[in-house]
Amino acid sequence: MTDESSKPLSHAAETFVRGELGEAQAIEILHSFSTLGLRAAPLKGVLFRKRLYDDPAERPMADVDLLIHPDHFDSACKHMETLGYAPDQRLSNRIGFGAVIERVFVREGRLKVELHRAVATGLGAARFSRRLFDNAPAAKAPFAFPGIIEPTTEATLIALALHFRDHGLVVEPFQLDDVRRLIERMPPDWERVERWANLAQAQFATACLLEAAGCPLPVSIAKVTANQRRLLHSLMAPSMGGFVLRGRSLKGRIASRAWRLALHTILTRDSLSESALSQLMHLGAEARIVWRAFRQG
């Protein structure tokens, strides 16, 4: 007689179970933050899987993403340890683009949790993330706790565009499906999208994301990004998850990271001044992280 509990889960069932686990983690963490007066917001998969999908098992989820108000970020990170989580000390999580704006926490038997002080790197993203807490409505169930917000459709699109930019204009295909579903189910006010894009210095990143997802571009964003998009199309070709370099693939981690750095530094910024200032901010944060790691041994 076969023990039913010993049978491996189907892919859909496993995705659903991971999603439910991640949602339970987010509820526990956000409720705890709320009781301490810490402001936060659920992001991406933990929010989308039931907002945008009729069957949550369709939306994969590898981790729990939470945006923390910049003024509360350090307190939130310290509190994670009282909840049984430990900082992920792998070097890749201590030094790099992500280390500037996020901290990763792990706990046995749980999904990893990423706390973000901003949705992406860059001064524009930092301004956007702070302003987001001034304009977003209160979160809905199951995250409806005092001080917990839920970004509007317009702000969510900009956050996804900034994430797309930081990942070198390529993400998992299901993340582009998130964009299509978001626009279809929660139609944005495109004038507000443009205002958020201007604030975040993310007009080009927004245009790239919408184009990769097969969505129409707002007229004004299409116009001001026309030259950048022509340059992009000459260098990169559409792919399942965004854009890839034309001609030949990048072999090796160093080459891949060099191309991502070039995109991150120049091509996908709205202006050279934003690029320069963002890189100075990034280098300063990197230096502090390296110094702290050196002092701690």
C-alpha positions, 0 to 999 in steps of 0.5 A: 500500500502506497503512503500518499504523503510520501508521493512527490508534489506536482509542480503546480502543487509545489508552487502553491505550497511555496506561495502559501508558505511565503504569504504566511511569512509575510503576514507574520512579519508585516503584523510584527512590524505594524505592532512596532510602528514600522511602515512596510509594503508587500511587493511582487510575488507575495502580492501578485499571486492572488491579486493577479492570478485566478489560480495562485499556483500559476505564479512561482515564488522563490522569496518574500519581497518587502519594501520598508520605509527608509527611516525604518529600514535598520530597525526592521532588519534588527527585528527580523532576528527576533522573529527567528531569521538570520542575515544571509552572510554569503558574499554575494548578498553583502557586496554588489548592486543588491546589497546597496538597497536590500538585506536578505534573511534566511530561516530553516524551513522558510523562504528567504526574505528580502527587505528593501530600503528602495525598490532599486538602486539609484537616486531616482529610485530612492526618491520614488521609494520614499514618496511611495509611502506618502501616496499609497493606500492601506494594504488590503487583506491579508496584509491589512495592518496599521502602517502597511501599505499597498502600492497603486497600479501606477507605482507598481509599474514603475517599481517593476520597471526599476527592477527590470533595469537593475536586472539588465533588462531581462527577467523571468518570463512570468514576471513579464506576465505579471505586467500584462495581468496588472495592466489588464486587471487593474488598468493604470492612469497613464498620466500618473504613470508618467509622473511617477516615471519622471520622479524616479528618472525611469521613463526609459526603463518603463518604456523597456518594460512595457515593450518587453511585455508587449504592452502599448507605450504612453505617447509621451514616454514613447516620444521622449525615449525614442532615441534611446529605444532605437539605440537599444534595438540596435544592440539588443534583441527581444527575448522571452524575458526581455532583451538579450545582446545581439550577435553573440551570447555573453559567455562567462560571469565576468562578461555578463556582469560587465554588460549588466554594469554598462546597461545599469550605468549608462544605457538605461538611465534617463540622464547621465547626471542620474547615472553618475550620481547613482554610481557615486551612491552605489560606490559609497554604499559598497565601500561602507559594506566592505569596511563593515565586513572587514571590521567584523572579520 
